Amino acid sequence: MIVEPLDDEGYCFFDVLIEYADGSEVALWEVDLCTATSVAVDEWDYEISYM
């Protein structure tokens, strides 16, 4: 999925909830979506890459 936040008012930090088809969830807190280049999530961990 590609997310392009609107940066018109300086809002970049978002809490992200990813819900899988099996009902499991992963919560990511205060992700800077204005500079994040990728978010990789698996069943054990997650990694956020920034510019």
N, C-alpha and C positions, 0 to 999 in steps of 0.2 A: 504494500500500500504506500502511496506517496501522499505526504501531508505538506501543504504549503500554507503556513499561518499568515494572516494579515499582520503586517508590521507597521501599519499606519499610525498606531498609537503607542508603539513601543512594547506591546505585549508579546513576549517571546517564551516565557516559562509556563509550561503546562504540565499537569498531572495526566499521565496516559494510562488507560486501562485497556489491556488486550485480552479479549475473551475468545477462547478456542471453541470449535464445534462440540467438543466433548464436555464443555461447561467449565473447564479449568481457566484460571485467570492469572495474569501477571500485571502488577501495578508498578509503574515507573513514576517517581515523584520529581517534580521540578525539572523537566527536560527542556532544555533551550532549543526549541524547534526552529529558531531563526538561524542557528549556526550548526545544528546537527546535520551531518551528511548521511548517516545511516544509523539504524537501530537494529541490532541482531538479538533475537530472543530464542532461547531453547528451553527445555524443561528444567534445566539446572541453574541457568544464569542469564544475564543479559550484558550486552556491550553497546555503548553509545559512542560513536565516532564524531568528532567535531573537526571543522576546517582547520 
